[in-house]
Amino acid sequence: MTKIDTRQGSIEEITLNDSLSFWIESFLFDRKSQNMAPGTLFFYQVKLRTFLKYCDGQQITRLSQLDSNELRRFMAWLEGTGHNPGGRHALYRAIKTFLLWYENEVEPDNWKNPIRKVKAPRVPTEPLDPAPIEDIQAMETTCDNSFMGRRDKALLLALLDTGARATEFLNINLEDIDLVIGAVLIRQGKGRKPRTVFLGAKTKRSIRTYLKHRIDSSPALWISVDNLTRLTYSGLKWIIIRRAKLAKVKPYGLHAFRRQFAISMLRNGVDVVTLSRLMGHTSLAVMKKYLKQINSDLQDAHIKGGPVDHGKF
């Protein structure tokens, strides 16, 4: 037995089963009611529905059927189906958050949370590779003068120039961008915190050219060519895959553009504090993974200017 608030505002005593799908949807509703950022909500939706699909295939429909061994089998299944360590860790985090929420929300009798016995999968400490500048340039050269070509060129340049997360990037509206100074308002970054990112002269020029071809009434900056509505996450991924295929280069993930933005800014002399603010990080600790990737650059700089080797010693 548990108590919940009904839509009428009263509190009723009702009997709830332990349906896995019911409680996952309840958890997602709770996340939404907390006014979480769209990207965070999307993360939980995708990860938990992946987990639910796996459970359906195993005839697991109730929370009481889950135990620590079943969760370990799921993690092994992820590895066997090609999910990288980062992806497996993300799914683990989503499931852990959900199960801890259920434990606290329902306080079920005679139920032990299986996640407490399952360790998080290890994630390599070495950072993932950024999308190489040369490959992005090759992808950009495949864009012709059609509406799709002009959109894709502007999109590729802006994705790299802003360093925005994919969901932030897709949520940009026309009213959020100032093509005179190149400022772009990210209304809801991670943690629902707004910030401003910027565009260089070449990117501004490319976006202006793309916008001249717009004849729709959508408020979104980035739209689908097919239905002229806001571009979706899967649509953005498909653009990157298609352009990479045309350029005959590796189709890097969307976050690889953000990594290249960080690496390029650091290599071009932007200080860590400023870069952290541009990327919407709340802690400088997050920047460590990008700093690791430029150790070789730092070593080269020391070789060129080390005071002992270049002094009169």
C-alpha positions as CSV (number, residue, x, y, z in Angstrom):
1,M,0.0,0.0,0.0
2,T,1.2,3.5,-0.7
3,K,-0.3,7.0,-0.9
4,I,-0.2,9.2,-4.0
5,D,-1.8,12.6,-4.8
6,T,-4.7,12.3,-7.3
7,R,-5.4,14.9,-9.9
8,Q,-8.3,16.1,-7.8
9,G,-5.8,17.1,-5.1
10,S,-6.9,14.6,-2.4
11,I,-4.8,11.8,-1.0
12,E,-6.1,8.3,-1.5
13,E,-4.9,4.9,-0.3
14,I,-4.5,2.6,-3.3
15,T,-2.8,-0.7,-4.1
16,L,0.0,-0.5,-6.7
17,N,1.7,-3.4,-8.3
18,D,5.4,-3.4,-9.2
19,S,5.0,-3.0,-12.9
20,L,8.4,-2.0,-14.3
21,S,7.0,0.1,-17.2
22,F,4.6,1.9,-14.9
23,W,7.3,2.9,-12.5
24,I,9.7,4.0,-15.2
25,E,7.0,6.2,-16.7
26,S,6.3,7.5,-13.1
27,F,9.9,8.3,-12.7
28,L,10.1,10.2,-16.0
29,F,7.0,12.1,-15.0
30,D,8.7,13.0,-11.7
31,R,11.8,14.2,-13.6
32,K,9.6,16.3,-15.9
33,S,7.6,17.8,-12.9
34,Q,11.0,18.9,-11.4
35,N,11.4,21.1,-14.5
36,M,14.6,19.4,-15.5
37,A,16.4,20.5,-18.6
38,P,15.1,18.9,-21.9
39,G,18.5,17.3,-22.5
40,T,18.5,15.6,-19.0
41,L,14.9,14.4,-19.5
42,F,15.8,13.1,-22.9
43,F,18.7,11.2,-21.4
44,Y,16.5,9.4,-19.0
45,Q,13.9,8.6,-21.6
46,V,16.3,7.1,-24.0
47,K,18.3,5.1,-21.5
48,L,15.4,3.7,-19.5
49,R,13.4,2.7,-22.5
50,T,16.5,0.9,-23.8
51,F,16.5,-1.0,-20.5
52,L,12.8,-1.6,-20.7
53,K,13.1,-3.0,-24.2
54,Y,15.8,-5.4,-23.0
55,C,13.6,-6.5,-20.1
56,D,10.6,-7.1,-22.3
57,G,12.8,-9.4,-24.4
58,Q,13.7,-11.3,-21.2
59,Q,10.0,-11.5,-20.1
60,I,10.8,-9.2,-17.2
61,T,7.8,-7.0,-16.5
62,R,8.0,-6.4,-12.8
63,L,10.5,-4.8,-10.5
64,S,10.3,-7.8,-8.2
65,Q,11.9,-9.9,-11.0
66,L,15.0,-7.8,-11.1
67,D,18.0,-8.9,-9.1
68,S,21.7,-8.0,-9.1
69,N,22.5,-10.9,-11.5
70,E,19.9,-9.7,-14.0
71,L,21.4,-6.2,-14.0
72,R,24.9,-7.7,-14.5
73,R,23.5,-9.7,-17.4
74,F,22.1,-6.5,-18.9
75,M,25.5,-4.8,-18.6
76,A,27.1,-7.9,-20.3
77,W,24.5,-7.7,-23.1
78,L,25.3,-4.1,-23.7
79,E,29.0,-4.9,-24.1
80,G,28.2,-7.8,-26.4
81,T,26.0,-5.6,-28.6
82,G,28.7,-3.0,-29.2
83,H,27.9,-0.3,-26.6
84,N,31.1,1.5,-25.7
85,P,32.2,1.9,-22.1
86,G,30.8,5.4,-21.9
87,G,27.5,4.3,-23.2
88,R,27.3,1.4,-20.7
89,H,28.2,3.7,-17.9
90,A,25.5,6.1,-18.9
91,L,22.8,3.3,-18.9
92,Y,24.1,2.2,-15.5
93,R,23.7,5.7,-14.1
94,A,20.2,6.1,-15.4
95,I,19.1,2.7,-14.0
96,K,20.7,3.5,-10.6
97,T,19.0,6.8,-10.4
98,F,15.6,5.3,-11.2
99,L,16.0,2.4,-8.7
100,L,17.1,4.7,-5.9
101,W,14.2,7.0,-6.7
102,Y,11.8,4.0,-6.6
103,E,13.2,2.9,-3.3
104,N,12.8,6.3,-1.8
105,E,9.4,7.0,-3.4
106,V,7.6,3.8,-2.6
107,E,9.6,2.4,0.4
108,P,8.5,-1.1,-0.6
109,D,8.4,-3.8,2.1
110,N,10.7,-6.8,1.8
111,W,12.4,-5.4,-1.3
112,K,16.1,-5.0,-1.6
113,N,17.5,-2.6,-4.2
114,P,19.5,-4.8,-6.6
115,I,21.6,-1.9,-7.9
116,R,23.4,-1.6,-4.5
117,K,25.3,-4.9,-5.3
118,V,26.2,-4.0,-8.9
119,K,29.3,-2.0,-9.5
120,A,29.4,0.7,-12.2
121,P,31.3,-0.4,-15.4
122,R,34.7,0.9,-15.7
123,V,35.3,3.8,-18.1
124,P,38.7,4.4,-19.7
125,T,40.4,7.4,-18.2
126,E,41.8,8.4,-21.6
127,P,39.4,10.9,-23.3
128,L,37.7,10.1,-26.5
129,D,39.1,11.6,-29.7
130,P,37.7,14.8,-31.1
131,A,36.4,15.0,-34.7
132,P,39.6,16.0,-36.7
133,I,39.4,19.5,-38.2
134,E,40.5,18.0,-41.5
135,D,37.6,15.6,-41.6
136,I,35.1,18.4,-40.7
137,Q,36.6,20.5,-43.5
138,A,36.2,17.5,-45.9
139,M,32.5,17.1,-44.8
140,E,31.9,20.8,-45.4
141,T,33.3,20.6,-49.0
142,T,30.5,18.1,-49.8
143,C,27.8,20.7,-49.3
144,D,26.5,22.1,-52.6
145,N,24.4,25.3,-53.2
146,S,21.1,23.5,-52.6
147,F,19.0,24.4,-49.6
148,M,20.1,21.1,-47.9
149,G,23.7,21.9,-48.8
150,R,23.6,25.4,-47.5
151,R,21.9,24.2,-44.3
152,D,24.4,21.4,-43.7
153,K,27.4,23.7,-44.3
154,A,26.1,26.3,-41.8
155,L,25.2,23.5,-39.4
156,L,28.6,21.9,-39.5
157,L,30.4,25.2,-39.0
158,A,28.1,26.3,-36.2
159,L,28.3,23.0,-34.3
160,L,32.1,23.3,-34.2
161,D,32.2,27.1,-33.6
162,T,29.8,27.1,-30.6
163,G,30.9,24.0,-28.9
164,A,27.3,23.5,-27.8
165,R,25.8,20.2,-26.7
166,A,23.7,18.6,-29.4
167,T,20.4,19.2,-27.5
168,E,21.3,22.8,-26.8
169,F,22.2,23.3,-30.4
170,L,18.9,21.9,-31.7
171,N,16.9,24.1,-29.3
172,I,18.3,27.4,-30.7
173,N,15.6,29.6,-32.1
174,L,16.0,32.3,-34.7
175,E,15.4,35.0,-32.0
176,D,18.3,33.6,-30.0
177,I,21.0,34.4,-32.6
178,D,22.5,37.9,-33.3
179,L,24.3,37.7,-36.6
180,V,25.8,41.1,-36.2
181,I,28.0,40.3,-33.2
182,G,27.7,36.6,-33.6
183,A,26.2,35.9,-30.1
184,V,23.9,32.9,-29.6
185,L,21.8,32.5,-26.5
186,I,21.6,29.0,-25.1
187,R,18.4,29.4,-23.1
188,Q,18.6,26.1,-21.2
189,G,22.0,24.6,-20.8
190,K,22.9,21.7,-18.4
191,G,21.1,22.3,-15.1
192,R,18.8,24.8,-17.0
193,K,21.4,27.5,-16.8
194,P,21.5,30.0,-19.7
195,R,24.7,31.1,-21.3
196,T,26.0,32.8,-24.4
197,V,28.2,31.2,-27.1
198,F,29.6,32.8,-30.2
199,L,30.1,32.5,-33.9
200,G,33.0,33.6,-36.0
201,A,32.8,35.6,-39.3
202,K,32.8,32.6,-41.6
203,T,30.1,30.8,-39.7
204,K,27.9,34.0,-39.6
205,R,28.2,34.4,-43.3
206,S,27.3,30.7,-43.9
207,I,24.2,31.0,-41.6
208,R,23.1,34.2,-43.4
209,T,23.3,32.3,-46.8
210,Y,21.3,29.4,-45.4
211,L,18.6,31.7,-43.9
212,K,18.1,33.4,-47.3
213,H,16.6,30.1,-48.5
214,R,14.2,29.8,-45.6
215,I,10.5,30.3,-46.6
216,D,8.9,28.6,-43.6
217,S,7.5,30.0,-40.4
218,S,9.3,27.7,-37.9
219,P,10.9,29.5,-35.0
220,A,13.8,27.0,-35.0
221,L,17.2,27.9,-36.4
222,W,17.8,24.4,-37.6
223,I,15.0,22.7,-39.6
224,S,14.4,19.5,-41.5
225,V,14.4,19.8,-45.2
226,D,11.5,17.4,-45.5
227,N,8.9,19.0,-43.3
228,L,10.4,22.3,-42.4
229,T,10.0,21.7,-38.7
230,R,12.7,21.7,-36.0
231,L,15.5,19.3,-36.7
232,T,15.6,16.3,-34.3
233,Y,18.5,14.6,-32.6
234,S,18.3,11.7,-34.9
235,G,18.1,14.0,-37.9
236,L,21.2,15.8,-36.8
237,K,23.0,12.5,-36.4
238,W,21.9,11.4,-39.9
239,I,23.3,14.7,-41.4
240,I,26.7,14.0,-39.8
241,I,26.7,10.3,-41.0
242,R,25.7,11.3,-44.5
243,R,28.3,14.1,-44.9
244,A,31.0,11.8,-43.5
245,K,30.1,9.1,-46.0
246,L,30.2,11.6,-48.9
247,A,33.6,12.9,-47.7
248,K,34.8,9.3,-47.1
249,V,35.8,10.0,-43.5
250,K,34.9,8.4,-40.2
251,P,31.4,9.5,-39.0
252,Y,32.3,10.8,-35.5
253,G,29.6,11.3,-32.9
254,L,28.0,14.7,-32.2
255,H,29.9,15.2,-29.0
256,A,33.2,14.9,-31.0
257,F,32.6,18.3,-32.4
258,R,32.4,19.7,-28.9
259,R,35.6,18.0,-28.0
260,Q,37.3,19.6,-31.1
261,F,36.0,23.0,-30.0
262,A,37.6,22.6,-26.6
263,I,40.9,21.3,-28.0
264,S,41.1,24.0,-30.6
265,M,40.3,26.8,-28.1
266,L,43.0,25.5,-25.7
267,R,45.6,25.2,-28.5
268,N,44.8,28.7,-29.6
269,G,45.5,30.2,-26.2
270,V,42.1,30.5,-24.6
271,D,42.4,30.1,-20.8
272,V,40.7,27.3,-19.0
273,V,38.3,29.4,-16.9
274,T,36.9,31.3,-20.0
275,L,36.6,28.0,-22.0
276,S,34.8,26.4,-19.1
277,R,32.2,29.2,-19.1
278,L,31.8,29.0,-22.9
279,M,31.1,25.3,-22.6
280,G,28.7,25.6,-19.7
281,H,30.7,23.6,-17.2
282,T,30.1,24.2,-13.6
283,S,33.4,22.8,-12.5
284,L,36.9,23.2,-13.9
285,A,37.5,19.5,-13.0
286,V,35.5,18.6,-16.2
287,M,38.1,20.3,-18.3
288,K,40.8,17.9,-17.2
289,K,39.9,15.4,-19.9
290,Y,40.5,18.0,-22.6
291,L,43.7,19.2,-21.0
292,K,45.1,15.6,-21.1
293,Q,44.7,15.6,-24.9
294,I,47.0,18.6,-25.3
295,N,49.9,17.3,-23.2
296,S,51.9,16.7,-26.4
297,D,51.3,20.3,-27.4
298,L,52.5,21.5,-24.0
299,Q,55.6,19.4,-24.3
300,D,56.3,20.8,-27.8
301,A,55.9,24.3,-26.3
302,H,58.4,23.5,-23.6
303,I,60.9,22.1,-26.0
304,K,60.7,25.4,-28.0
305,G,60.9,27.7,-25.0
306,G,62.2,25.9,-21.9
307,P,64.3,28.4,-19.9
308,V,67.1,26.0,-19.1
309,D,67.7,24.6,-22.6
310,H,67.4,28.0,-24.1
311,G,69.3,29.9,-21.4
312,K,73.0,30.2,-20.9
313,F,73.5,27.2,-18.6
